[in-house]
């Protein structure tokens, strides 16, 4: 059971004991108490930091609808509400998911800014909370700039009575990235020497995400990204980062060894396989989430959820009161069980060409439903769904992994490649091959191409909201998505690699924000 954020309720109760007994404690907001009151306690900054993480739990709830569903990995059934429109690159600026994804990230930013605005009051023992706040502010702006492109960078708690939002216009993409990288670097300084907790921001996570931001900005800085990533990879044992990978036993057969690797790959996201290796050499069974597996050496930063028997599970539009009172999640249901009934996360035909048991003997069995796939081979109209986020019902407790070590290794290869289409650099090839070995695939020998790296990322991170941003970062989005759109009668144009700026935000401050091109 993951009680990382749930103890906020207990902590808030303690806060109430040392403040005015006439003031009813409002659990709907971690900053309901005034800063002066909160900081009279011994753990005020800790409470604020927990509130930041708690607020972020809403962000993954609908992220896959806006990111993965706009890639060439998946599709949506035509009768399923507005999701086919998102999949078809025909997103309405008034779309509710577009609005809530933006506001949920901004809400987390506000909580982070509450700490940063008061950072000089933080006692020495709670300086790490300032680093966490800078990290989370950077992460949320990173989410937003990749999704919406030109956004405001909000670096303080805004006073709405003074119209301070007018001081924060949309900025050019490059300016936002510069501020994101600066925040990540500031967090590194504050988090240096801190305790490693994969449910909280850490120095290692900040270094790796700063590197990813360097690679994602309009003019990538490959050298800086390479240096940052090398500092982690060359010292991965000190950070306790590594791939989940079982070395081959001398007595194991090929089928037995691949079965071990399938389990390794599934275990990364905290999934446990219940079944056996069939006589035909194929895994026969099913996956379920196992909390005991979710903390492992491959996970660098993860958002924790806990199974709570309540109707108040986390969704993208959960009320703040619900958010504080529960740690359950619903994205697994939407991505798996609800998928077959509503059709929101179906493997695309083009993805099924690269994710087959023959081409991906390990990843296939921990990513797609083999029964769906077998039926699809006989009838191409059959839908094939994912198995990366197993759940028994609407309420689940699958953690959301923001960053894992396989990503770091492949980002390192990407940084070394830089603007070149291929490299013979042994460091890039070795990092690439570490991921290939775990996938049970032949290793690259002497040469690594950018196309090989992009293809590897597609199958390694499917359903983890990476593919669209990978295509953009590699400069391949227009070519790949135009082709995908044409083949599937969709409406992609070059401007629609980004979401529309939420119409709700535009309407809130008339004549201030501009709508993105193409909408």
GIMO-V874946 format. One record per residue. N is the residue number from 0. SS is DSSP state (alpha for helix, beta for strand, coil for the rest). D_FIRST is the distance of its C-alpha to the first C-alpha in Angstrom with 2 decimals. Layout:
n->N ss->SS d_first->D_FIRST
n->N ss->SS d_first->D_FIRST
This chain:
n->0 ss->coil d_first->0.00
n->1 ss->coil d_first->3.79
n->2 ss->coil d_first->6.30
n->3 ss->coil d_first->9.20
n->4 ss->coil d_first->11.41
n->5 ss->coil d_first->10.54
n->6 ss->alpha d_first->12.38
n->7 ss->alpha d_first->15.39
n->8 ss->alpha d_first->16.26
n->9 ss->alpha d_first->16.60
n->10 ss->alpha d_first->18.50
n->11 ss->alpha d_first->20.76
n->12 ss->alpha d_first->21.58
n->13 ss->alpha d_first->22.73
n->14 ss->alpha d_first->24.79
n->15 ss->alpha d_first->26.48
n->16 ss->alpha d_first->27.64
n->17 ss->coil d_first->29.64
n->18 ss->coil d_first->31.23
n->19 ss->coil d_first->33.78
n->20 ss->coil d_first->33.00
n->21 ss->coil d_first->35.03
n->22 ss->coil d_first->32.62
n->23 ss->coil d_first->29.94
n->24 ss->coil d_first->26.64
n->25 ss->coil d_first->25.87
n->26 ss->coil d_first->22.17
n->27 ss->coil d_first->23.31
n->28 ss->coil d_first->24.01
n->29 ss->coil d_first->22.62
n->30 ss->coil d_first->26.32
n->31 ss->coil d_first->27.70
n->32 ss->coil d_first->28.99
n->33 ss->coil d_first->31.86
n->34 ss->alpha d_first->31.34
n->35 ss->alpha d_first->33.68
n->36 ss->alpha d_first->31.69
n->37 ss->alpha d_first->28.31
n->38 ss->coil d_first->29.74
n->39 ss->coil d_first->31.11
n->40 ss->coil d_first->27.68
n->41 ss->coil d_first->26.51
n->42 ss->coil d_first->23.46
n->43 ss->alpha d_first->24.93
n->44 ss->alpha d_first->24.50
n->45 ss->alpha d_first->20.87
n->46 ss->alpha d_first->20.37
n->47 ss->alpha d_first->22.44
n->48 ss->alpha d_first->20.56
n->49 ss->alpha d_first->17.19
n->50 ss->alpha d_first->19.25
n->51 ss->alpha d_first->20.44
n->52 ss->alpha d_first->17.08
n->53 ss->alpha d_first->16.11
n->54 ss->alpha d_first->19.50
n->55 ss->alpha d_first->19.06
n->56 ss->coil d_first->16.24
n->57 ss->coil d_first->19.23
n->58 ss->alpha d_first->21.14
n->59 ss->alpha d_first->19.67
n->60 ss->alpha d_first->19.93
n->61 ss->coil d_first->23.57
n->62 ss->alpha d_first->24.32
n->63 ss->alpha d_first->24.86
n->64 ss->alpha d_first->27.47
n->65 ss->alpha d_first->29.47
n->66 ss->coil d_first->29.09
n->67 ss->alpha d_first->28.44
n->68 ss->alpha d_first->30.49
n->69 ss->alpha d_first->33.41
n->70 ss->coil d_first->33.49
n->71 ss->coil d_first->35.36
n->72 ss->coil d_first->32.20
n->73 ss->beta d_first->31.69
n->74 ss->beta d_first->33.63
n->75 ss->coil d_first->33.36
n->76 ss->coil d_first->35.32
n->77 ss->coil d_first->38.32
n->78 ss->coil d_first->37.66
n->79 ss->coil d_first->34.20
n->80 ss->coil d_first->34.83
n->81 ss->coil d_first->35.06
n->82 ss->alpha d_first->32.84
n->83 ss->alpha d_first->35.90
n->84 ss->alpha d_first->37.61
n->85 ss->alpha d_first->34.89
n->86 ss->alpha d_first->35.09
n->87 ss->coil d_first->38.88
n->88 ss->coil d_first->38.94
n->89 ss->coil d_first->40.43
n->90 ss->coil d_first->37.99
n->91 ss->coil d_first->39.26
n->92 ss->coil d_first->38.97
n->93 ss->coil d_first->37.99
n->94 ss->coil d_first->35.01
n->95 ss->alpha d_first->32.03
n->96 ss->alpha d_first->29.49
n->97 ss->alpha d_first->31.83
n->98 ss->alpha d_first->31.89
n->99 ss->alpha d_first->28.21
n->100 ss->alpha d_first->27.14
n->101 ss->alpha d_first->29.76
n->102 ss->alpha d_first->28.98
n->103 ss->alpha d_first->25.19
n->104 ss->alpha d_first->25.94
n->105 ss->alpha d_first->28.65
n->106 ss->alpha d_first->26.48
n->107 ss->alpha d_first->24.10
n->108 ss->alpha d_first->27.31
n->109 ss->alpha d_first->28.51
n->110 ss->alpha d_first->25.51
n->111 ss->alpha d_first->26.00
n->112 ss->alpha d_first->29.71
n->113 ss->alpha d_first->29.19
n->114 ss->alpha d_first->27.99
n->115 ss->alpha d_first->30.64
n->116 ss->alpha d_first->33.42
n->117 ss->coil d_first->32.72
n->118 ss->alpha d_first->31.79
n->119 ss->alpha d_first->34.74
n->120 ss->alpha d_first->33.37
n->121 ss->coil d_first->30.13
n->122 ss->coil d_first->30.31
n->123 ss->alpha d_first->30.25
n->124 ss->alpha d_first->26.80
n->125 ss->alpha d_first->25.39
n->126 ss->alpha d_first->27.53
n->127 ss->alpha d_first->24.55
n->128 ss->alpha d_first->23.58
n->129 ss->alpha d_first->26.97
n->130 ss->alpha d_first->26.25
n->131 ss->alpha d_first->22.99
n->132 ss->alpha d_first->25.08
n->133 ss->alpha d_first->27.77
n->134 ss->alpha d_first->25.34
n->135 ss->alpha d_first->23.76
n->136 ss->alpha d_first->27.28
n->137 ss->alpha d_first->28.48
n->138 ss->alpha d_first->25.71
n->139 ss->alpha d_first->26.33
n->140 ss->alpha d_first->30.07
n->141 ss->alpha d_first->29.63
n->142 ss->alpha d_first->27.95
n->143 ss->alpha d_first->30.80
n->144 ss->alpha d_first->33.73
n->145 ss->alpha d_first->32.79
n->146 ss->alpha d_first->32.42
n->147 ss->alpha d_first->35.34
n->148 ss->coil d_first->37.43
n->149 ss->coil d_first->39.41
n->150 ss->coil d_first->37.23
n->151 ss->coil d_first->37.55
n->152 ss->coil d_first->35.80
n->153 ss->coil d_first->34.72
n->154 ss->coil d_first->34.61
n->155 ss->coil d_first->34.65
n->156 ss->coil d_first->33.59
n->157 ss->coil d_first->36.37
n->158 ss->coil d_first->38.51
n->159 ss->alpha d_first->39.23
n->160 ss->alpha d_first->42.17
n->161 ss->alpha d_first->43.90
n->162 ss->coil d_first->43.32
n->163 ss->alpha d_first->41.69
n->164 ss->alpha d_first->40.17
n->165 ss->alpha d_first->43.73
n->166 ss->alpha d_first->43.41
n->167 ss->coil d_first->40.74
n->168 ss->coil d_first->42.38
n->169 ss->coil d_first->41.11
n->170 ss->coil d_first->41.68
n->171 ss->coil d_first->42.78
n->172 ss->alpha d_first->39.99
n->173 ss->alpha d_first->41.11
n->174 ss->alpha d_first->40.97
n->175 ss->alpha d_first->37.41
n->176 ss->alpha d_first->36.37
n->177 ss->alpha d_first->38.24
n->178 ss->alpha d_first->36.30
n->179 ss->alpha d_first->32.93
n->180 ss->alpha d_first->33.84
n->181 ss->alpha d_first->35.08
n->182 ss->alpha d_first->31.81
n->183 ss->alpha d_first->29.81
n->184 ss->alpha d_first->32.37
n->185 ss->alpha d_first->32.16
n->186 ss->alpha d_first->28.40
n->187 ss->alpha d_first->29.05
n->188 ss->alpha d_first->31.30
n->189 ss->alpha d_first->28.93
n->190 ss->alpha d_first->25.93
n->191 ss->coil d_first->28.11
n->192 ss->coil d_first->27.00
n->193 ss->coil d_first->23.59
n->194 ss->coil d_first->20.42
n->195 ss->coil d_first->18.84
n->196 ss->coil d_first->15.42
n->197 ss->coil d_first->14.74
n->198 ss->coil d_first->12.94
n->199 ss->coil d_first->16.19
n->200 ss->coil d_first->19.82
n->201 ss->coil d_first->21.60
n->202 ss->alpha d_first->25.19
n->203 ss->alpha d_first->24.80
n->204 ss->alpha d_first->23.26
n->205 ss->alpha d_first->26.05
n->206 ss->alpha d_first->28.71
n->207 ss->alpha d_first->27.70
n->208 ss->alpha d_first->27.45
n->209 ss->alpha d_first->30.74
n->210 ss->alpha d_first->32.24
n->211 ss->alpha d_first->31.01
n->212 ss->alpha d_first->32.62
n->213 ss->alpha d_first->35.81
n->214 ss->alpha d_first->35.90
n->215 ss->alpha d_first->35.25
n->216 ss->coil d_first->37.88
n->217 ss->coil d_first->41.24
n->218 ss->coil d_first->42.95
n->219 ss->coil d_first->40.41
n->220 ss->coil d_first->40.67
n->221 ss->alpha d_first->40.06
n->222 ss->alpha d_first->41.18
n->223 ss->alpha d_first->38.76
n->224 ss->alpha d_first->35.85
n->225 ss->alpha d_first->36.97
n->226 ss->alpha d_first->37.18
n->227 ss->alpha d_first->33.72
n->228 ss->alpha d_first->32.10
n->229 ss->alpha d_first->34.24
n->230 ss->alpha d_first->33.05
n->231 ss->alpha d_first->29.48
n->232 ss->alpha d_first->30.43
n->233 ss->coil d_first->32.99
n->234 ss->coil d_first->30.49
n->235 ss->alpha d_first->27.34
n->236 ss->alpha d_first->26.72
n->237 ss->alpha d_first->26.83
n->238 ss->alpha d_first->24.13
n->239 ss->coil d_first->22.11
n->240 ss->coil d_first->22.54
n->241 ss->coil d_first->23.63
n->242 ss->coil d_first->23.55
n->243 ss->coil d_first->21.60
n->244 ss->coil d_first->24.79
n->245 ss->coil d_first->26.04
n->246 ss->coil d_first->29.62
n->247 ss->coil d_first->31.94
n->248 ss->coil d_first->32.86
n->249 ss->coil d_first->36.64
n->250 ss->coil d_first->36.60
n->251 ss->coil d_first->34.34
n->252 ss->coil d_first->36.02
n->253 ss->alpha d_first->35.59
n->254 ss->alpha d_first->33.54
n->255 ss->alpha d_first->31.22
n->256 ss->alpha d_first->30.81
n->257 ss->alpha d_first->30.06
n->258 ss->alpha d_first->27.48
n->259 ss->alpha d_first->25.69
n->260 ss->alpha d_first->25.92
n->261 ss->alpha d_first->24.61
n->262 ss->alpha d_first->21.43
n->263 ss->alpha d_first->21.30
n->264 ss->alpha d_first->21.80
n->265 ss->alpha d_first->19.19
n->266 ss->alpha d_first->16.58
n->267 ss->alpha d_first->17.23
n->268 ss->coil d_first->15.32
n->269 ss->coil d_first->12.48
n->270 ss->beta d_first->14.47
n->271 ss->beta d_first->15.43
n->272 ss->beta d_first->18.97
n->273 ss->beta d_first->19.92
n->274 ss->beta d_first->23.66
n->275 ss->beta d_first->26.58
n->276 ss->beta d_first->29.26
n->277 ss->coil d_first->32.09
n->278 ss->coil d_first->35.66
n->279 ss->coil d_first->36.48
n->280 ss->coil d_first->34.13
n->281 ss->coil d_first->31.74
n->282 ss->beta d_first->28.00
n->283 ss->beta d_first->27.75
n->284 ss->beta d_first->24.39
n->285 ss->beta d_first->21.56
n->286 ss->beta d_first->18.37
n->287 ss->beta d_first->14.87
n->288 ss->beta d_first->11.69
n->289 ss->coil d_first->9.52
n->290 ss->alpha d_first->6.36
n->291 ss->alpha d_first->8.10
n->292 ss->alpha d_first->11.11
n->293 ss->coil d_first->10.39
n->294 ss->coil d_first->11.39
n->295 ss->coil d_first->14.92
n->296 ss->coil d_first->18.44
n->297 ss->coil d_first->19.51
n->298 ss->beta d_first->17.15
n->299 ss->beta d_first->18.92
n->300 ss->beta d_first->17.42
n->301 ss->beta d_first->14.63
n->302 ss->beta d_first->13.52
n->303 ss->coil d_first->9.80
n->304 ss->coil d_first->8.81
n->305 ss->coil d_first->6.13
n->306 ss->coil d_first->7.58
n->307 ss->coil d_first->9.79
n->308 ss->coil d_first->12.83
n->309 ss->coil d_first->15.36
n->310 ss->coil d_first->18.34
n->311 ss->coil d_first->17.63
n->312 ss->coil d_first->15.58
n->313 ss->beta d_first->16.52
n->314 ss->coil d_first->19.89
n->315 ss->coil d_first->22.58
n->316 ss->coil d_first->24.47
n->317 ss->coil d_first->21.83
n->318 ss->coil d_first->23.35
n->319 ss->alpha d_first->22.26
n->320 ss->alpha d_first->21.38
n->321 ss->alpha d_first->19.01
n->322 ss->alpha d_first->17.51
n->323 ss->alpha d_first->16.78
n->324 ss->alpha d_first->15.52
n->325 ss->coil d_first->12.85
n->326 ss->coil d_first->10.54
n->327 ss->coil d_first->11.12
n->328 ss->beta d_first->13.64
n->329 ss->coil d_first->16.84
n->330 ss->alpha d_first->18.33
n->331 ss->alpha d_first->17.20
n->332 ss->alpha d_first->19.12
n->333 ss->alpha d_first->22.03
n->334 ss->alpha d_first->22.16
n->335 ss->coil d_first->22.00
n->336 ss->alpha d_first->22.41
n->337 ss->alpha d_first->24.40
n->338 ss->alpha d_first->26.25
n->339 ss->alpha d_first->28.30
n->340 ss->alpha d_first->29.31
n->341 ss->alpha d_first->30.03
n->342 ss->coil d_first->30.65
n->343 ss->coil d_first->28.98
n->344 ss->coil d_first->27.82
n->345 ss->beta d_first->30.43
n->346 ss->beta d_first->31.45
n->347 ss->coil d_first->34.89
n->348 ss->alpha d_first->37.85
n->349 ss->alpha d_first->38.39
n->350 ss->alpha d_first->34.85
n->351 ss->alpha d_first->35.30
n->352 ss->alpha d_first->38.30
n->353 ss->alpha d_first->36.29
n->354 ss->coil d_first->33.11
n->355 ss->coil d_first->34.56
n->356 ss->coil d_first->33.79
n->357 ss->coil d_first->36.95
n->358 ss->coil d_first->36.34
n->359 ss->coil d_first->32.59
n->360 ss->coil d_first->31.96
n->361 ss->coil d_first->28.42
n->362 ss->alpha d_first->27.09
n->363 ss->alpha d_first->28.59
n->364 ss->alpha d_first->26.46
n->365 ss->alpha d_first->23.14
n->366 ss->alpha d_first->24.44
n->367 ss->beta d_first->26.62
n->368 ss->coil d_first->26.88
n->369 ss->alpha d_first->29.56
n->370 ss->alpha d_first->30.81
n->371 ss->alpha d_first->31.48
n->372 ss->alpha d_first->33.21
n->373 ss->alpha d_first->35.37
n->374 ss->alpha d_first->36.50
n->375 ss->alpha d_first->37.18
n->376 ss->alpha d_first->39.54
n->377 ss->alpha d_first->41.69
n->378 ss->coil d_first->41.37
n->379 ss->coil d_first->40.73
n->380 ss->coil d_first->39.83
n->381 ss->coil d_first->36.57
n->382 ss->coil d_first->33.44
n->383 ss->coil d_first->31.00
n->384 ss->beta d_first->27.39
n->385 ss->beta d_first->24.51
n->386 ss->coil d_first->21.65
n->387 ss->coil d_first->19.65
n->388 ss->coil d_first->17.16
n->389 ss->coil d_first->16.70
n->390 ss->coil d_first->15.46
n->391 ss->coil d_first->16.55
n->392 ss->coil d_first->17.55
n->393 ss->coil d_first->17.95
n->394 ss->coil d_first->14.39
n->395 ss->beta d_first->12.02
n->396 ss->coil d_first->9.03
n->397 ss->coil d_first->11.07
n->398 ss->coil d_first->11.25
n->399 ss->beta d_first->14.90
n->400 ss->beta d_first->16.57
n->401 ss->beta d_first->19.46
n->402 ss->beta d_first->21.04
n->403 ss->beta d_first->21.01
n->404 ss->alpha d_first->23.55
n->405 ss->alpha d_first->25.50
n->406 ss->alpha d_first->26.38
n->407 ss->alpha d_first->27.62
n->408 ss->alpha d_first->29.81
n->409 ss->alpha d_first->31.39
n->410 ss->alpha d_first->31.92
n->411 ss->alpha d_first->33.74
n->412 ss->alpha d_first->35.99
n->413 ss->alpha d_first->36.60
n->414 ss->alpha d_first->37.60
n->415 ss->alpha d_first->40.00
n->416 ss->alpha d_first->41.52
n->417 ss->coil d_first->42.19
n->418 ss->coil d_first->45.01
n->419 ss->coil d_first->46.16
n->420 ss->coil d_first->45.67
n->421 ss->beta d_first->45.20
n->422 ss->beta d_first->44.82
n->423 ss->coil d_first->45.73
n->424 ss->coil d_first->43.62
n->425 ss->alpha d_first->41.88
n->426 ss->alpha d_first->38.89
n->427 ss->alpha d_first->38.14
n->428 ss->alpha d_first->38.77
n->429 ss->alpha d_first->36.59
n->430 ss->alpha d_first->33.56
n->431 ss->alpha d_first->34.19
n->432 ss->alpha d_first->34.64
n->433 ss->alpha d_first->31.36
n->434 ss->alpha d_first->29.64
n->435 ss->alpha d_first->32.32
n->436 ss->alpha d_first->31.90
n->437 ss->alpha d_first->28.23
n->438 ss->coil d_first->29.38
n->439 ss->coil d_first->32.04
n->440 ss->coil d_first->34.88
n->441 ss->coil d_first->38.18
n->442 ss->coil d_first->38.26
n->443 ss->coil d_first->40.51
n->444 ss->coil d_first->43.61
n->445 ss->coil d_first->45.58
n->446 ss->coil d_first->44.81
n->447 ss->beta d_first->41.93
n->448 ss->beta d_first->42.69
n->449 ss->alpha d_first->40.93
n->450 ss->alpha d_first->40.96
n->451 ss->alpha d_first->39.18
n->452 ss->alpha d_first->36.48
n->453 ss->alpha d_first->35.98
n->454 ss->alpha d_first->35.88
n->455 ss->alpha d_first->33.26
n->456 ss->alpha d_first->31.00
n->457 ss->alpha d_first->31.39
n->458 ss->alpha d_first->30.04
n->459 ss->alpha d_first->27.38
n->460 ss->coil d_first->25.72
n->461 ss->coil d_first->26.54
n->462 ss->coil d_first->24.31
n->463 ss->coil d_first->22.85
n->464 ss->coil d_first->25.46
n->465 ss->coil d_first->27.65
n->466 ss->alpha d_first->30.77
n->467 ss->alpha d_first->32.66
n->468 ss->alpha d_first->32.30
n->469 ss->alpha d_first->33.28
n->470 ss->alpha d_first->36.40
n->471 ss->alpha d_first->37.31
n->472 ss->alpha d_first->36.82
n->473 ss->coil d_first->38.90
n->474 ss->coil d_first->41.59
n->475 ss->coil d_first->41.29
n->476 ss->alpha d_first->39.85
n->477 ss->alpha d_first->43.24
n->478 ss->alpha d_first->44.60
n->479 ss->alpha d_first->41.57
n->480 ss->alpha d_first->40.68
n->481 ss->alpha d_first->44.35
n->482 ss->alpha d_first->44.79
n->483 ss->alpha d_first->41.61
n->484 ss->alpha d_first->42.78
n->485 ss->alpha d_first->46.26
n->486 ss->alpha d_first->45.11
n->487 ss->coil d_first->42.92
n->488 ss->coil d_first->45.17
n->489 ss->coil d_first->42.82
n->490 ss->coil d_first->43.89
n->491 ss->coil d_first->42.71
n->492 ss->coil d_first->44.92
n->493 ss->alpha d_first->44.56
n->494 ss->alpha d_first->43.52
n->495 ss->alpha d_first->40.64
n->496 ss->alpha d_first->38.39
n->497 ss->coil d_first->37.19
n->498 ss->coil d_first->36.03
n->499 ss->coil d_first->38.36
n->500 ss->coil d_first->37.89
n->501 ss->coil d_first->36.43
n->502 ss->alpha d_first->39.41
n->503 ss->alpha d_first->37.70
n->504 ss->alpha d_first->37.80
n->505 ss->alpha d_first->41.42
n->506 ss->alpha d_first->42.40
n->507 ss->alpha d_first->40.82
n->508 ss->coil d_first->43.22
n->509 ss->coil d_first->46.29
n->510 ss->coil d_first->48.24
n->511 ss->coil d_first->45.76
n->512 ss->coil d_first->43.27
n->513 ss->coil d_first->44.69
n->514 ss->coil d_first->43.42
n->515 ss->coil d_first->42.70
n->516 ss->coil d_first->45.44
n->517 ss->coil d_first->45.40
n->518 ss->coil d_first->44.11
